[in-house]
Every structure is written in structure tokens, then in C-alpha cells.
Amino acid sequence: MEKNNLTAKQWLALELLVEGAQVKDVAADLKLSRHTISRWKRLPRFEEAMQRQYQRKKQAISRRMLD
């Protein structure tokens, strides 16, 4: 399965990172090396998807604050 041109593991790593998890913890959870996660973070498609997720998270927080 691919979501925004990311693999399922990449998407899961992205979600964990956006939630504040550290690279070493994401790598351990997904049974990957820290190097792999760090390499993914430098991929343009990963960076773009991560920025979109950060924006969505910020918008959700803003909406909750306005309620």
C-alpha cells in the first residue's frame, strides 16, 4: 500500500515522527535502522508529506482552541 508515494512503513514512521517520537524510537518500533529513518526524512516526498501532516495537526489544534 502506498499513500502519497510512501510505503506503509514510511507512512507509519512519518506519523510517529509528527507525533513527537524520536528517530531511534521509530526505528526500534519498526525494526529498522536509525540510518534508514534519517535517510527517509531527507527524501523530498517524505519531507513534503511530513509538512502536510504537521499543518493538519496545527489546524486541528487551532480548531480545538477555538471551540
FENLIN-V331115 format. One record per run of one state. SS is the DSSP state (hx for helix, st for strand, lp for the rest). FROM is the first residue (numbers start at 1). TO is the last residue. If there is no record, write none. Layout:
# FENLIN-V331115
SS;FROM;TO  SS;FROM;TO
This chain:
# FENLIN-V331115
lp;1;1  st;2;3  lp;4;5  st;6;7  hx;8;18  lp;19;22  hx;23;30  lp;31;33  hx;34;41  lp;42;43  hx;44;66  lp;67;67
